[in-house]
C-alpha cells in the first residue's frame, strides 16, 4: 500500500512538473502525451495563448474570399512544422452578423473552439473546450462592441445541449475544402472586368454550388492579358494564380510581382 501511494505521488509530481514547463514554441506542450488525459481548461488556455502570441512565426495559408448571396467567407490556416495548429473561419453577413471561429488543434485533435459573434453593437464570445473529442466545458460572455476595454468575465454555460462534437469535424472538413478549392469550392474562370475605377476577375463554382469568388486586379501580367484577349477561351476552365487577402479583399498577385516570395502567398 505504501508502494502504491509513493508511485501515485511520483506520477502526480510528474504531471504538475510537465504542466509548469514553459516555452514560447506552440508545439512545446504537445510532447506531454503521457498526460494527455489530464488536459484541462488551464492547460488549453496556456497552449492556445502561446499559439496566438507566436502566430507570426507560423506558416499561413488563406483561401479565396467566397460569396454566396449576402454571405462572404474566407479561411486562414496556420501550421507549425507541417502540422495544423489553428484554423480561422471569417464569416460576414453584412449588417446582420459577423462570425469568426477559431479551431485550435493539439496533435491533430481539436481542443478549443473560439466563436465571436458581432450582431449590431453586441459582441458574444463563446469558448468550447474539448478533450478526447468530447466537450467538457463551455464558457460565454457578452459585451457592447463599443466598450471593448471593459469586457466581462466568462461565465460557465450548460454543455447538455451542445449536440454531437462530430459536427465540428464536419465544419473543419468544410473549411479544408475552402482552402483546397475542392468540392463546392472548386472554382473556374467566369469573367474578367477591366474598368476605369477598378478591375477584377470573377470565378464561380464548378459544381452546382452557388459559391463565387472575386479578385481585385491591381497589376496585370501575361495571364491577365490572355484572359482579356480571349475570355471565352478560358470560361469554365480552372486556372492557376496567386493571391493574398488584405482588408477582407482577395487581391490577384502577378507572376512577376515581388510578393510571390512573401509569406502568406496562396495559389
C-alpha positions in Angstrom: 0.0 0.0 0.0 2.9 2.4 0.8 4.4 1.5 -2.6 1.2 2.4 -4.4 0.9 5.7 -2.5 4.5 6.6 -3.4 4.0 5.7 -7.0 0.9 7.8 -7.2 2.8 10.7 -5.6 5.6 10.4 -8.2 3.1 10.4 -11.1 1.3 13.5 -9.7 4.6 15.3 -9.3 5.5 14.4 -12.9 2.1 15.8 -14.1 2.5 19.0 -12.2 6.1 19.4 -13.4 5.2 18.8 -17.0 2.3 21.3 -16.8 4.6 24.0 -15.5 7.1 23.7 -18.3 7.1 27.0 -20.3 8.0 27.6 -23.9 7.3 30.1 -26.5 7.0 27.4 -29.1 3.4 26.4 -29.7 4.2 22.7 -30.0 6.3 22.5 -26.8 3.4 21.4 -24.7 2.4 18.7 -27.2 5.3 16.5 -26.0 3.5 15.5 -22.9 1.4 12.7 -24.5 1.6 10.6 -21.3 -0.6 13.1 -19.5 -3.0 13.8 -22.4 -6.0 12.7 -20.4 -5.1 15.2 -17.7 -5.6 18.2 -20.1 -7.8 20.8 -18.6 -9.0 24.4 -19.2 -5.9 25.9 -17.8 -3.5 23.9 -19.9 -5.6 24.5 -23.1 -5.7 28.3 -22.4 -1.9 28.4 -21.9 -1.3 26.4 -25.1 -3.7 28.5 -27.3 -2.3 31.7 -25.8 1.1 30.6 -26.9 -0.1 30.0 -30.4 -1.7 33.4 -30.6 1.5 35.1 -29.4 3.7 33.3 -31.9 1.3 33.3 -34.8 3.7 35.4 -37.0 6.3 32.6 -36.8 3.9 30.0 -38.3 3.2 29.1 -42.0 0.0 30.8 -43.1 -2.3 29.9 -45.9 -5.5 31.7 -46.9 -8.5 30.6 -49.0 -10.1 32.8 -51.6 -12.9 35.1 -50.5 -16.1 33.3 -51.3 -19.5 34.8 -51.5 -22.9 33.2 -51.6 -25.9 35.6 -51.7 -25.3 38.2 -48.8 -22.7 36.0 -47.1 -19.0 36.1 -47.5 -16.4 33.7 -46.1 -12.6 33.2 -46.1 -10.4 30.7 -44.2 -7.0 31.0 -42.8 -4.8 28.1 -41.8 -1.7 28.2 -39.6 0.8 25.4 -39.5 3.9 24.6 -37.4 6.3 22.1 -38.8 3.6 20.9 -41.3 1.0 20.4 -38.5 -2.1 22.5 -38.5 -2.4 24.2 -35.1 -5.1 26.8 -36.0 -8.0 27.2 -38.5 -9.8 30.5 -38.7 -13.2 30.9 -40.3 -14.2 34.5 -41.1 -17.9 34.9 -42.0 -19.7 38.1 -42.8 -23.4 38.7 -43.3 -23.1 42.4 -43.8 -25.0 44.5 -41.3 -26.8 41.4 -39.9 -24.0 39.4 -38.3 -20.2 38.7 -38.4 -18.9 35.4 -37.1 -15.3 34.5 -36.5 -14.4 30.9 -35.4 -11.0 29.7 -34.3 -10.3 26.0 -34.2 -7.2 25.1 -32.1 -5.5 21.7 -32.6 -3.2 19.6 -30.4 -1.6 16.7 -32.2 -4.4 16.9 -34.9 -7.0 16.8 -32.2 -9.4 19.6 -31.7 -9.1 21.0 -28.2 -10.7 24.5 -28.3 -13.2 26.4 -30.5 -13.4 30.2 -30.0 -16.5 31.7 -31.5 -17.1 35.5 -31.7 -20.4 36.8 -33.0 -20.9 40.5 -33.7 -24.5 41.5 -34.1 -25.3 45.2 -34.2 -23.4 46.7 -31.2 -23.3 43.4 -29.2 -20.4 41.0 -29.1 -20.8 37.4 -27.9 -17.7 35.2 -27.3 -18.0 31.5 -26.6 -15.2 29.1 -25.7 -15.8 25.4 -26.2 -13.2 23.1 -24.6 -12.8 19.5 -25.9 -10.9 16.5 -24.5 -10.7 13.2 -26.4 -13.3 14.6 -28.9 -15.7 15.3 -26.0 -16.9 18.7 -24.9 -16.2 19.1 -21.2 -16.7 22.8 -20.7 -18.3 25.8 -22.3 -18.0 29.5 -21.2 -19.5 32.6 -22.7 -19.5 36.4 -22.3 -21.5 39.2 -23.8 -20.5 42.8 -24.1 -21.1 46.0 -26.0 -19.0 46.3 -29.1 -18.4 49.9 -28.2 -16.8 49.1 -24.9 -14.1 46.6 -25.6 -11.8 47.7 -22.8 -14.2 46.5 -20.1 -15.1 43.0 -21.2 -16.9 41.0 -18.6 -15.6 37.7 -17.3 -16.6 34.4 -18.9 -19.4 32.5 -17.3 -19.9 28.7 -17.5 -22.9 27.6 -19.6 -24.5 24.2 -19.9 -23.0 21.6 -22.2 -26.1 19.4 -22.1 -27.5 20.8 -25.3 -24.3 21.1 -27.3 -25.1 18.2 -29.6 -22.6 15.9 -31.1 -18.9 17.2 -31.2 -18.7 15.4 -34.6 -20.4 18.4 -36.0 -17.2 20.3 -35.5 -15.4 17.7 -37.7 -17.9 18.5 -40.5 -17.2 22.2 -40.1 -13.5 21.5 -40.3 -13.9 19.5 -43.5 -15.9 22.4 -44.9 -13.1 24.8 -44.1 -10.5 22.5 -45.5 -12.4 22.3 -48.8 -12.5 26.1 -48.9 -8.7 26.1 -48.5 -8.1 23.5 -51.1 -10.7 24.8 -53.6 -12.4 21.4 -53.8 -16.0 20.1 -53.9 -18.4 23.0 -53.7 -15.4 25.4 -53.6 -13.8 24.2 -56.8 -13.6 27.5 -58.7 -13.4 28.0 -62.5 -13.0 31.2 -64.5 -16.2 33.1 -65.3 -15.3 36.6 -66.5 -12.8 39.5 -66.3 -13.9 43.1 -65.9 -11.5 45.9 -66.8 -13.0 49.2 -65.7 -11.5 52.7 -65.2 -12.0 52.7 -61.5 -11.1 49.1 -60.8 -10.5 45.8 -62.5 -11.5 42.4 -61.2 -11.7 38.7 -62.1 -14.8 36.6 -61.4 -14.8 32.9 -60.6 -17.7 30.5 -60.0 -18.1 27.0 -58.5 -17.6 24.2 -61.0 -20.4 22.3 -59.2 -24.0 23.3 -58.7 -22.9 25.3 -55.7 -23.8 29.0 -55.6 -20.4 30.0 -54.2 -18.5 32.6 -56.2 -15.2 34.4 -55.8 -13.9 37.8 -57.0 -10.3 39.0 -57.1 -9.2 42.6 -57.4 -6.6 43.2 -60.1 -4.2 45.9 -59.3 -1.5 44.9 -61.8 -1.6 42.9 -65.0 0.6 40.0 -66.1 0.7 37.5 -69.0 -2.3 35.6 -67.6 -4.5 38.6 -67.2 -3.5 39.8 -70.8 -4.6 36.4 -72.1 -7.9 36.5 -70.2 -8.6 39.9 -71.5 -7.8 39.0 -75.1 -10.0 35.9 -75.2 -12.1 35.4 -72.1 -14.4 32.8 -73.8 -11.5 30.5 -74.3 -10.9 30.2 -70.6 -14.5 30.4 -69.4 -15.4 27.3 -67.3 -11.7 26.4 -67.0 -9.7 26.0 -63.8 -6.8 28.5 -63.8 -3.8 28.7 -61.5 -2.9 32.0 -60.0 -1.6 33.6 -56.8 -3.4 35.9 -54.4 -3.3 37.4 -51.0 -6.1 38.5 -48.6 -5.9 42.1 -47.5 -8.5 44.1 -45.7 -11.1 41.4 -46.3 -10.4 41.5 -50.1 -8.8 38.9 -52.3 -6.1 40.6 -54.4 -4.6 39.0 -57.5 -0.7 38.7 -57.4 1.0 39.0 -60.8 3.6 36.3 -61.6 6.4 38.8 -61.8 5.5 40.5 -58.6 8.0 40.6 -55.7 5.2 39.5 -53.4 5.4 35.9 -54.9 8.1 35.1 -52.3 6.3 36.6 -49.4 4.8 34.7 -46.5 1.1 34.1 -46.8 1.0 33.9 -50.6 -1.7 31.5 -51.9 -2.1 29.6 -55.1 
